[in-house]
Amino acid sequence: MKKIKLSLLVLLIAVPLLASAQQQTAMMEQMKSLTKESDPGKSVSLMRKIIADNKLDAAKDAETIDVLKGTVALAFLRERRYDAFKKYIGEIKNKFNQTSYMNMGASILVRDKIDAKMAEQLAKETIDLYLSYKDDPAARPVSMEEADWKRFMTFAQYPYYDTYAAALFANGKYKEALAYQEKTFDGDPEEGMSSSVERYARLLALTGQQDKAYGLLEALTKKGKATADMHAQLKELYVGKHGSTKGFDEYVGRLEKSVQTALKESLKPKMKDTVAPGFALRDLNGKMVSLSDFRGKVVVLDFWATWCQPCIASFPAMQKMVKQHPEVVFLFIATQEKADGALLRVKSFMEKKKYPFHVLMDEPVGDKGTFQVVSKYKPNGIPAKVVIDGRGRMRFMSTGFSTDSELINELEAMIDLAKEAS
């Protein structure tokens, strides 16, 4: 099964066709400001201003107005002003957009520990509303093909069930939570999102299925997919079986032993052999750093941005890799940062988080959002890791982030292969 992204569903919207690209950009900036506004009253005023400034039509621009209403609704929800939240949710025209924002709201309430009981109620209402229109042909937007709509609806149920399971779990209703958590997986739970699998393993243990939880966590460890939380759970269950932690590290070592060998074999056919594009960028202290400075060493490039949550989530694992491999050069290239205050923003982030990374600032090219180095390497997205051997040949490029274990194991294998190629 393909992993289901459980954070936010993609809404059925498009920015309206305004008179000019400048107007579109201005409206997008207004909408960004709305998402950042925490004061509900101010969010209502800003929503009305966006509608007026851009002459949004209630019929033609209904999808965009849905997003504005949903964003305002979430501002009220965070303040526990549930009547106002429901009022604005009720004004959303598209039912799918309604359930999307309801699900976001329930997720926020349970994730931020605001109100688990309300989260449970809202998550259940989300599922009930979803089921009421799931098979209704009239609910399908005219612009969407029937096959695409059915696929979309099938995708939607998993985040809704997952949020409800999280709320039930937070309220100590473990058996009910387990039933809905199992509905989240469209196939083998091992292939689910890590947060869902972590919760699933805990629910198994809490409902008397410790052996099943142990087997699941053991299998994930063998495949190099276990997160820090899964590792901690496995340790708890190990103690339950053996009475102490004695022998646990050796046990985990045996489970993980085959991961690197298997990974290297699977990665060998995927090795690239092209010249790594050269570059020269300034680091956070203003020093010019060139890729050619490190000829003879394996170099790992990490393309990231302060606004990129998966990039930030991968940093603890990257910190471990930097510490474990002093012989490897790690260059963290901050890219696609908004021009205003980019250097100060990146510096402040690094100082606050205390990551000992060598950070370089990618240079913007023109005013079209293009950046010098990332445009040379052309990753499909960020975070992106590039492994370059000692001869300056690019050997691997990977994008995205799943778990610490997967990233560490994959990079370990890639670095070993790059060393061998050198």
Contacts in CASP RR format, 6 or more apart in sequence:
PFRMAT RR
TARGET T0000
AUTHOR 0000-0000-0000
METHOD contacts of the structure
MODEL  1
MKKIKLSLLVLLIAVPLLASAQQQTAMMEQMKSLTKESDPGKSVSLMRKI
IADNKLDAAKDAETIDVLKGTVALAFLRERRYDAFKKYIGEIKNKFNQTS
YMNMGASILVRDKIDAKMAEQLAKETIDLYLSYKDDPAARPVSMEEADWK
RFMTFAQYPYYDTYAAALFANGKYKEALAYQEKTFDGDPEEGMSSSVERY
ARLLALTGQQDKAYGLLEALTKKGKATADMHAQLKELYVGKHGSTKGFDE
YVGRLEKSVQTALKESLKPKMKDTVAPGFALRDLNGKMVSLSDFRGKVVV
LDFWATWCQPCIASFPAMQKMVKQHPEVVFLFIATQEKADGALLRVKSFM
EKKKYPFHVLMDEPVGDKGTFQVVSKYKPNGIPAKVVIDGRGRMRFMSTG
FSTDSELINELEAMIDLAKEAS
1 185 0 8 1.000
1 186 0 8 1.000
1 187 0 8 1.000
1 188 0 8 1.000
1 191 0 8 1.000
1 192 0 8 1.000
2 191 0 8 1.000
3 191 0 8 1.000
3 192 0 8 1.000
3 193 0 8 1.000
3 402 0 8 1.000
4 155 0 8 1.000
4 158 0 8 1.000
4 159 0 8 1.000
4 162 0 8 1.000
4 184 0 8 1.000
4 186 0 8 1.000
4 192 0 8 1.000
4 193 0 8 1.000
4 196 0 8 1.000
5 159 0 8 1.000
5 193 0 8 1.000
6 158 0 8 1.000
6 159 0 8 1.000
6 162 0 8 1.000
6 163 0 8 1.000
6 184 0 8 1.000
6 193 0 8 1.000
6 195 0 8 1.000
6 196 0 8 1.000
7 107 0 8 1.000
7 159 0 8 1.000
8 100 0 8 1.000
8 104 0 8 1.000
9 100 0 8 1.000
9 103 0 8 1.000
9 155 0 8 1.000
9 156 0 8 1.000
9 159 0 8 1.000
11 63 0 8 1.000
11 66 0 8 1.000
11 67 0 8 1.000
11 96 0 8 1.000
11 97 0 8 1.000
11 100 0 8 1.000
12 63 0 8 1.000
12 94 0 8 1.000
12 96 0 8 1.000
12 97 0 8 1.000
12 141 0 8 1.000
12 144 0 8 1.000
13 63 0 8 1.000
13 64 0 8 1.000
13 66 0 8 1.000
13 67 0 8 1.000
13 97 0 8 1.000
14 63 0 8 1.000
14 64 0 8 1.000
15 24 0 8 1.000
15 27 0 8 1.000
15 28 0 8 1.000
15 64 0 8 1.000
16 27 0 8 1.000
16 54 0 8 1.000
16 56 0 8 1.000
16 60 0 8 1.000
16 61 0 8 1.000
16 64 0 8 1.000
18 24 0 8 1.000
18 27 0 8 1.000
18 54 0 8 1.000
23 54 0 8 1.000
26 53 0 8 1.000
27 50 0 8 1.000
27 53 0 8 1.000
27 54 0 8 1.000
30 46 0 8 1.000
30 49 0 8 1.000
30 50 0 8 1.000
30 53 0 8 1.000
30 54 0 8 1.000
31 50 0 8 1.000
31 67 0 8 1.000
31 68 0 8 1.000
31 71 0 8 1.000
33 46 0 8 1.000
34 43 0 8 1.000
34 46 0 8 1.000
34 47 0 8 1.000
34 50 0 8 1.000
34 68 0 8 1.000
34 71 0 8 1.000
34 72 0 8 1.000
35 71 0 8 1.000
37 43 0 8 1.000
37 46 0 8 1.000
37 75 0 8 1.000
38 75 0 8 1.000
38 78 0 8 1.000
39 75 0 8 1.000
40 72 0 8 1.000
40 75 0 8 1.000
40 76 0 8 1.000
40 79 0 8 1.000
40 81 0 8 1.000
40 84 0 8 1.000
41 75 0 8 1.000
43 71 0 8 1.000
43 72 0 8 1.000
43 75 0 8 1.000
44 72 0 8 1.000
47 68 0 8 1.000
47 69 0 8 1.000
47 71 0 8 1.000
47 72 0 8 1.000
50 56 0 8 1.000
50 68 0 8 1.000
51 65 0 8 1.000
51 68 0 8 1.000
56 64 0 8 1.000
56 65 0 8 1.000
58 65 0 8 1.000
62 93 0 8 1.000
62 94 0 8 1.000
63 94 0 8 1.000
63 97 0 8 1.000
65 93 0 8 1.000
66 92 0 8 1.000
66 93 0 8 1.000
66 94 0 8 1.000
66 97 0 8 1.000
67 97 0 8 1.000
69 88 0 8 1.000
69 89 0 8 1.000
69 90 0 8 1.000
69 91 0 8 1.000
69 92 0 8 1.000
70 88 0 8 1.000
70 89 0 8 1.000
70 92 0 8 1.000
70 97 0 8 1.000
70 101 0 8 1.000
72 88 0 8 1.000
73 84 0 8 1.000
73 85 0 8 1.000
73 86 0 8 1.000
73 87 0 8 1.000
73 88 0 8 1.000
73 89 0 8 1.000
73 92 0 8 1.000
73 101 0 8 1.000
74 85 0 8 1.000
74 101 0 8 1.000
74 104 0 8 1.000
74 105 0 8 1.000
74 108 0 8 1.000
76 82 0 8 1.000
76 84 0 8 1.000
76 85 0 8 1.000
76 88 0 8 1.000
77 85 0 8 1.000
77 105 0 8 1.000
77 108 0 8 1.000
77 109 0 8 1.000
78 108 0 8 1.000
78 112 0 8 1.000
78 114 0 8 1.000
80 114 0 8 1.000
80 115 0 8 1.000
80 118 0 8 1.000
82 118 0 8 1.000
85 105 0 8 1.000
89 98 0 8 1.000
89 101 0 8 1.000
89 102 0 8 1.000
90 98 0 8 1.000
92 98 0 8 1.000
92 101 0 8 1.000
94 141 0 8 1.000
95 129 0 8 1.000
95 133 0 8 1.000
95 139 0 8 1.000
96 133 0 8 1.000
96 139 0 8 1.000
96 152 0 8 1.000
96 156 0 8 1.000
98 129 0 8 1.000
99 126 0 8 1.000
99 129 0 8 1.000
99 130 0 8 1.000
99 156 0 8 1.000
99 160 0 8 1.000
100 156 0 8 1.000
102 122 0 8 1.000
102 125 0 8 1.000
102 126 0 8 1.000
102 129 0 8 1.000
103 123 0 8 1.000
103 126 0 8 1.000
103 159 0 8 1.000
103 160 0 8 1.000
103 163 0 8 1.000
105 119 0 8 1.000
105 122 0 8 1.000
106 119 0 8 1.000
106 120 0 8 1.000
106 122 0 8 1.000
106 123 0 8 1.000
106 126 0 8 1.000
106 163 0 8 1.000
106 164 0 8 1.000
106 167 0 8 1.000
107 119 0 8 1.000
107 163 0 8 1.000
107 166 0 8 1.000
108 114 0 8 1.000
109 115 0 8 1.000
109 116 0 8 1.000
109 118 0 8 1.000
109 119 0 8 1.000
109 122 0 8 1.000
109 167 0 8 1.000
110 116 0 8 1.000
110 119 0 8 1.000
110 120 0 8 1.000
110 123 0 8 1.000
110 163 0 8 1.000
110 166 0 8 1.000
110 167 0 8 1.000
110 170 0 8 1.000
111 166 0 8 1.000
113 170 0 8 1.000
116 167 0 8 1.000
116 170 0 8 1.000
116 171 0 8 1.000
117 171 0 8 1.000
119 163 0 8 1.000
119 166 0 8 1.000
119 167 0 8 1.000
119 170 0 8 1.000
120 164 0 8 1.000
120 167 0 8 1.000
120 168 0 8 1.000
120 170 0 8 1.000
120 171 0 8 1.000
120 173 0 8 1.000
122 167 0 8 1.000
123 160 0 8 1.000
123 163 0 8 1.000
123 164 0 8 1.000
123 166 0 8 1.000
123 167 0 8 1.000
124 164 0 8 1.000
126 160 0 8 1.000
126 163 0 8 1.000
126 164 0 8 1.000
127 160 0 8 1.000
127 161 0 8 1.000
127 164 0 8 1.000
130 156 0 8 1.000
130 157 0 8 1.000
130 160 0 8 1.000
133 139 0 8 1.000
134 153 0 8 1.000
134 157 0 8 1.000
137 146 0 8 1.000
140 146 0 8 1.000
140 149 0 8 1.000
141 149 0 8 1.000
144 152 0 8 1.000
157 183 0 8 1.000
158 183 0 8 1.000
158 184 0 8 1.000
158 185 0 8 1.000
158 186 0 8 1.000
161 180 0 8 1.000
161 181 0 8 1.000
161 183 0 8 1.000
161 184 0 8 1.000
162 180 0 8 1.000
162 181 0 8 1.000
162 184 0 8 1.000
162 193 0 8 1.000
162 196 0 8 1.000
164 180 0 8 1.000
165 177 0 8 1.000
165 178 0 8 1.000
165 180 0 8 1.000
165 181 0 8 1.000
165 183 0 8 1.000
165 184 0 8 1.000
165 196 0 8 1.000
165 199 0 8 1.000
165 203 0 8 1.000
166 177 0 8 1.000
166 199 0 8 1.000
168 174 0 8 1.000
168 176 0 8 1.000
168 177 0 8 1.000
168 180 0 8 1.000
169 177 0 8 1.000
169 181 0 8 1.000
169 199 0 8 1.000
169 202 0 8 1.000
169 203 0 8 1.000
174 203 0 8 1.000
174 206 0 8 1.000
174 207 0 8 1.000
175 207 0 8 1.000
177 199 0 8 1.000
177 203 0 8 1.000
178 200 0 8 1.000
178 203 0 8 1.000
178 204 0 8 1.000
178 207 0 8 1.000
181 196 0 8 1.000
181 199 0 8 1.000
181 200 0 8 1.000
181 203 0 8 1.000
182 189 0 8 1.000
182 200 0 8 1.000
184 192 0 8 1.000
184 196 0 8 1.000
184 200 0 8 1.000
185 191 0 8 1.000
185 192 0 8 1.000
185 196 0 8 1.000
185 200 0 8 1.000
189 196 0 8 1.000
189 197 0 8 1.000
189 200 0 8 1.000
189 216 0 8 1.000
190 197 0 8 1.000
190 216 0 8 1.000
190 219 0 8 1.000
190 220 0 8 1.000
190 223 0 8 1.000
190 225 0 8 1.000
194 225 0 8 1.000
194 227 0 8 1.000
194 230 0 8 1.000
194 402 0 8 1.000
194 403 0 8 1.000
197 216 0 8 1.000
197 220 0 8 1.000
197 230 0 8 1.000
198 227 0 8 1.000
198 229 0 8 1.000
198 230 0 8 1.000
198 233 0 8 1.000
200 216 0 8 1.000
201 213 0 8 1.000
201 216 0 8 1.000
201 217 0 8 1.000
201 230 0 8 1.000
201 233 0 8 1.000
202 213 0 8 1.000
202 233 0 8 1.000
204 210 0 8 1.000
204 212 0 8 1.000
204 213 0 8 1.000
204 216 0 8 1.000
205 213 0 8 1.000
205 233 0 8 1.000
205 236 0 8 1.000
205 237 0 8 1.000
210 237 0 8 1.000
210 240 0 8 1.000
213 233 0 8 1.000
213 237 0 8 1.000
214 234 0 8 1.000
214 237 0 8 1.000
214 238 0 8 1.000
214 241 0 8 1.000
217 226 0 8 1.000
217 230 0 8 1.000
217 233 0 8 1.000
217 234 0 8 1.000
217 237 0 8 1.000
218 234 0 8 1.000
218 255 0 8 1.000
220 226 0 8 1.000
220 230 0 8 1.000
221 230 0 8 1.000
221 231 0 8 1.000
221 234 0 8 1.000
221 252 0 8 1.000
221 255 0 8 1.000
221 256 0 8 1.000
221 405 0 8 1.000
222 255 0 8 1.000
222 256 0 8 1.000
222 258 0 8 1.000
222 259 0 8 1.000
223 259 0 8 1.000
224 256 0 8 1.000
224 259 0 8 1.000
224 405 0 8 1.000
224 406 0 8 1.000
224 409 0 8 1.000
225 402 0 8 1.000
225 403 0 8 1.000
225 405 0 8 1.000
225 406 0 8 1.000
226 234 0 8 1.000
226 403 0 8 1.000
226 405 0 8 1.000
227 403 0 8 1.000
227 404 0 8 1.000
227 405 0 8 1.000
228 404 0 8 1.000
231 252 0 8 1.000
231 405 0 8 1.000
234 252 0 8 1.000
235 245 0 8 1.000
235 248 0 8 1.000
238 245 0 8 1.000
238 248 0 8 1.000
238 251 0 8 1.000
239 245 0 8 1.000
239 248 0 8 1.000
256 409 0 8 1.000
259 409 0 8 1.000
260 409 0 8 1.000
260 412 0 8 1.000
260 413 0 8 1.000
260 416 0 8 1.000
263 409 0 8 1.000
263 410 0 8 1.000
263 412 0 8 1.000
263 413 0 8 1.000
264 413 0 8 1.000
264 416 0 8 1.000
264 417 0 8 1.000
267 396 0 8 1.000
267 410 0 8 1.000
267 413 0 8 1.000
267 414 0 8 1.000
267 417 0 8 1.000
268 417 0 8 1.000
270 396 0 8 1.000
271 395 0 8 1.000
271 396 0 8 1.000
271 417 0 8 1.000
271 421 0 8 1.000
272 393 0 8 1.000
272 394 0 8 1.000
272 395 0 8 1.000
272 396 0 8 1.000
272 397 0 8 1.000
273 393 0 8 1.000
273 394 0 8 1.000
273 395 0 8 1.000
273 421 0 8 1.000
274 393 0 8 1.000
274 394 0 8 1.000
275 392 0 8 1.000
275 393 0 8 1.000
275 394 0 8 1.000
276 291 0 8 1.000
276 299 0 8 1.000
276 386 0 8 1.000
276 388 0 8 1.000
276 392 0 8 1.000
276 393 0 8 1.000
276 394 0 8 1.000
277 373 0 8 1.000
277 376 0 8 1.000
277 377 0 8 1.000
277 394 0 8 1.000
278 290 0 8 1.000
278 291 0 8 1.000
278 292 0 8 1.000
278 376 0 8 1.000
279 290 0 8 1.000
279 291 0 8 1.000
279 372 0 8 1.000
279 373 0 8 1.000
279 376 0 8 1.000
280 288 0 8 1.000
280 289 0 8 1.000
280 290 0 8 1.000
280 291 0 8 1.000
281 288 0 8 1.000
281 289 0 8 1.000
281 333 0 8 1.000
281 360 0 8 1.000
281 361 0 8 1.000
281 362 0 8 1.000
281 363 0 8 1.000
281 372 0 8 1.000
281 373 0 8 1.000
282 288 0 8 1.000
282 289 0 8 1.000
282 360 0 8 1.000
282 361 0 8 1.000
283 289 0 8 1.000
283 358 0 8 1.000
283 359 0 8 1.000
283 360 0 8 1.000
283 361 0 8 1.000
284 343 0 8 1.000
284 346 0 8 1.000
284 347 0 8 1.000
284 350 0 8 1.000
284 359 0 8 1.000
284 361 0 8 1.000
289 331 0 8 1.000
289 358 0 8 1.000
289 360 0 8 1.000
291 299 0 8 1.000
291 331 0 8 1.000
291 388 0 8 1.000
291 392 0 8 1.000
294 329 0 8 1.000
294 390 0 8 1.000
295 390 0 8 1.000
295 391 0 8 1.000
295 392 0 8 1.000
296 390 0 8 1.000
296 391 0 8 1.000
296 392 0 8 1.000
296 422 0 8 1.000
297 327 0 8 1.000
297 328 0 8 1.000
297 329 0 8 1.000
297 390 0 8 1.000
298 327 0 8 1.000
298 328 0 8 1.000
298 329 0 8 1.000
298 387 0 8 1.000
298 388 0 8 1.000
298 389 0 8 1.000
298 390 0 8 1.000
298 415 0 8 1.000
298 418 0 8 1.000
298 419 0 8 1.000
298 422 0 8 1.000
299 328 0 8 1.000
299 329 0 8 1.000
299 330 0 8 1.000
299 331 0 8 1.000
299 387 0 8 1.000
299 388 0 8 1.000
299 390 0 8 1.000
299 392 0 8 1.000
300 321 0 8 1.000
300 328 0 8 1.000
300 329 0 8 1.000
300 330 0 8 1.000
300 331 0 8 1.000
300 385 0 8 1.000
300 386 0 8 1.000
300 387 0 8 1.000
300 388 0 8 1.000
300 411 0 8 1.000
300 415 0 8 1.000
301 331 0 8 1.000
301 333 0 8 1.000
301 377 0 8 1.000
301 384 0 8 1.000
301 385 0 8 1.000
301 386 0 8 1.000
301 388 0 8 1.000
302 311 0 8 1.000
302 314 0 8 1.000
302 318 0 8 1.000
302 330 0 8 1.000
302 331 0 8 1.000
302 332 0 8 1.000
302 333 0 8 1.000
302 357 0 8 1.000
302 383 0 8 1.000
302 384 0 8 1.000
302 385 0 8 1.000
303 333 0 8 1.000
303 335 0 8 1.000
303 362 0 8 1.000
303 373 0 8 1.000
303 374 0 8 1.000
303 377 0 8 1.000
303 379 0 8 1.000
303 381 0 8 1.000
303 382 0 8 1.000
303 383 0 8 1.000
303 384 0 8 1.000
303 385 0 8 1.000
303 386 0 8 1.000
304 311 0 8 1.000
304 312 0 8 1.000
304 314 0 8 1.000
304 332 0 8 1.000
304 333 0 8 1.000
304 334 0 8 1.000
304 335 0 8 1.000
304 382 0 8 1.000
304 383 0 8 1.000
305 311 0 8 1.000
305 334 0 8 1.000
305 335 0 8 1.000
305 336 0 8 1.000
305 337 0 8 1.000
305 382 0 8 1.000
306 312 0 8 1.000
306 334 0 8 1.000
306 337 0 8 1.000
306 345 0 8 1.000
306 346 0 8 1.000
306 349 0 8 1.000
307 337 0 8 1.000
308 382 0 8 1.000
308 383 0 8 1.000
310 382 0 8 1.000
310 383 0 8 1.000
310 400 0 8 1.000
310 401 0 8 1.000
311 382 0 8 1.000
311 383 0 8 1.000
311 401 0 8 1.000
313 401 0 8 1.000
314 383 0 8 1.000
314 400 0 8 1.000
314 401 0 8 1.000
314 404 0 8 1.000
314 407 0 8 1.000
315 353 0 8 1.000
315 355 0 8 1.000
315 357 0 8 1.000
316 404 0 8 1.000
317 404 0 8 1.000
317 407 0 8 1.000
317 408 0 8 1.000
318 330 0 8 1.000
318 332 0 8 1.000
318 357 0 8 1.000
318 407 0 8 1.000
319 355 0 8 1.000
319 356 0 8 1.000
319 357 0 8 1.000
320 404 0 8 1.000
320 408 0 8 1.000
321 328 0 8 1.000
321 330 0 8 1.000
321 408 0 8 1.000
321 411 0 8 1.000
321 412 0 8 1.000
322 330 0 8 1.000
322 356 0 8 1.000
322 357 0 8 1.000
325 415 0 8 1.000
328 415 0 8 1.000
329 358 0 8 1.000
330 357 0 8 1.000
330 358 0 8 1.000
331 358 0 8 1.000
331 360 0 8 1.000
332 357 0 8 1.000
332 358 0 8 1.000
332 359 0 8 1.000
332 360 0 8 1.000
333 359 0 8 1.000
333 360 0 8 1.000
333 361 0 8 1.000
333 362 0 8 1.000
333 373 0 8 1.000
333 374 0 8 1.000
334 342 0 8 1.000
334 346 0 8 1.000
334 359 0 8 1.000
334 360 0 8 1.000
334 361 0 8 1.000
334 362 0 8 1.000
335 362 0 8 1.000
335 371 0 8 1.000
335 373 0 8 1.000
335 374 0 8 1.000
335 382 0 8 1.000
336 362 0 8 1.000
336 369 0 8 1.000
336 371 0 8 1.000
336 374 0 8 1.000
336 382 0 8 1.000
337 345 0 8 1.000
337 346 0 8 1.000
337 361 0 8 1.000
337 362 0 8 1.000
339 364 0 8 1.000
342 361 0 8 1.000
343 361 0 8 1.000
346 359 0 8 1.000
346 361 0 8 1.000
350 357 0 8 1.000
350 359 0 8 1.000
362 371 0 8 1.000
362 372 0 8 1.000
362 373 0 8 1.000
362 374 0 8 1.000
363 371 0 8 1.000
363 372 0 8 1.000
363 373 0 8 1.000
364 370 0 8 1.000
364 371 0 8 1.000
364 372 0 8 1.000
365 371 0 8 1.000
365 372 0 8 1.000
365 375 0 8 1.000
374 382 0 8 1.000
374 384 0 8 1.000
377 384 0 8 1.000
377 386 0 8 1.000
377 394 0 8 1.000
377 397 0 8 1.000
379 386 0 8 1.000
379 397 0 8 1.000
379 399 0 8 1.000
380 399 0 8 1.000
381 399 0 8 1.000
381 400 0 8 1.000
382 399 0 8 1.000
382 400 0 8 1.000
383 399 0 8 1.000
383 400 0 8 1.000
383 401 0 8 1.000
384 397 0 8 1.000
384 398 0 8 1.000
384 399 0 8 1.000
384 400 0 8 1.000
385 396 0 8 1.000
385 397 0 8 1.000
385 398 0 8 1.000
385 399 0 8 1.000
385 407 0 8 1.000
385 411 0 8 1.000
385 414 0 8 1.000
386 394 0 8 1.000
386 396 0 8 1.000
386 397 0 8 1.000
387 394 0 8 1.000
387 395 0 8 1.000
387 396 0 8 1.000
387 397 0 8 1.000
387 411 0 8 1.000
387 414 0 8 1.000
387 415 0 8 1.000
387 418 0 8 1.000
388 394 0 8 1.000
388 395 0 8 1.000
388 418 0 8 1.000
389 395 0 8 1.000
389 418 0 8 1.000
389 419 0 8 1.000
389 421 0 8 1.000
389 422 0 8 1.000
390 418 0 8 1.000
390 422 0 8 1.000
391 421 0 8 1.000
391 422 0 8 1.000
393 421 0 8 1.000
395 414 0 8 1.000
395 417 0 8 1.000
395 418 0 8 1.000
395 421 0 8 1.000
396 414 0 8 1.000
396 417 0 8 1.000
396 418 0 8 1.000
398 410 0 8 1.000
398 414 0 8 1.000
401 407 0 8 1.000
END
